[in-house]
Amino acid sequence: MNWNQVEGEWKQIKGHVKTAWGKLTDNDLTQLDGKKETLMGKIQERYGVARDEAEKQIDDWVSKLDAVKSDVKKDVKKNGN
């Protein structure tokens, strides 16, 4: 998954963002609106990390998100939904 896909599916994905970065508020998530640069800034602000670290966390999260979506699709096919 690339960031354009994340941005396009933001409403469905923002719950995963909240799980990954629990210090982000619902208001933060609404303001982010899928923008990677804004998410990096919020992670820096809330967690006190450098920009490079925030970007690494986001990139790692996006790569894990691919695995989660793949598992969900497998479960749907398996269950016939």
C-alpha positions as CSV (number, residue, x, y, z in Angstrom):
1,M,0.0,0.0,0.0
2,N,1.3,3.5,-0.8
3,W,0.4,6.7,0.8
4,N,-2.0,7.7,-2.0
5,Q,-4.0,4.6,-1.1
6,V,-3.9,5.4,2.6
7,E,-5.1,9.0,1.9
8,G,-7.9,7.6,-0.4
9,E,-9.1,5.2,2.3
10,W,-8.6,7.6,5.2
11,K,-12.0,7.2,6.8
12,Q,-11.6,3.4,6.9
13,I,-8.0,3.5,8.1
14,K,-8.0,6.2,10.7
15,G,-9.0,3.8,13.4
16,H,-5.8,1.9,12.7
17,V,-3.9,5.2,13.1
18,K,-5.5,5.7,16.5
19,T,-4.5,2.2,17.5
20,A,-0.9,2.8,16.4
21,W,-0.6,6.3,17.9
22,G,-3.0,6.4,20.8
23,K,-1.9,9.9,21.9
24,L,-3.5,11.3,18.8
25,T,-7.0,12.7,19.5
26,D,-10.1,12.3,17.4
27,N,-9.7,16.0,16.5
28,D,-6.1,15.3,15.3
29,L,-7.3,12.5,13.1
30,T,-10.0,14.7,11.6
31,Q,-7.5,17.5,10.9
32,L,-5.0,15.0,9.4
33,D,-7.4,14.1,6.6
34,G,-4.9,11.5,5.4
35,K,-2.0,13.9,4.9
36,K,1.3,12.2,5.7
37,E,3.2,15.4,6.4
38,T,0.6,16.5,9.0
39,L,0.6,13.0,10.6
40,M,4.4,13.3,10.9
41,G,4.0,16.6,12.6
42,K,1.4,15.3,15.0
43,I,3.6,12.3,15.9
44,Q,6.6,14.6,16.5
45,E,4.4,16.9,18.7
46,R,2.7,14.2,20.7
47,Y,5.6,11.8,21.1
48,G,8.6,14.2,21.1
49,V,10.4,12.3,18.3
50,A,12.5,13.7,15.4
51,R,11.0,14.0,11.9
52,D,13.1,11.0,10.7
53,E,11.8,8.8,13.5
54,A,8.2,9.9,12.8
55,E,8.6,9.1,9.1
56,K,10.1,5.7,9.9
57,Q,7.2,4.9,12.2
58,I,4.7,5.8,9.5
59,D,6.5,3.8,6.9
60,D,6.7,0.8,9.2
61,W,3.0,1.2,10.0
62,V,2.0,1.4,6.3
63,S,3.9,-1.8,5.5
64,K,2.1,-3.6,8.4
65,L,-1.2,-2.2,7.1
66,D,-0.7,-4.2,3.9
67,A,-0.5,-7.4,5.9
68,V,-3.6,-6.5,8.0
69,K,-5.6,-5.8,4.8
70,S,-4.4,-9.0,3.2
71,D,-5.5,-11.1,6.3
72,V,-8.9,-9.4,6.3
73,K,-9.4,-10.3,2.6
74,K,-8.4,-13.9,3.3
75,D,-10.9,-14.1,6.2
76,V,-13.7,-12.7,4.0
77,K,-13.0,-15.2,1.2
78,K,-12.7,-18.1,3.7
79,N,-16.0,-17.2,5.3
80,G,-17.7,-16.5,2.0
81,N,-18.7,-12.9,2.8
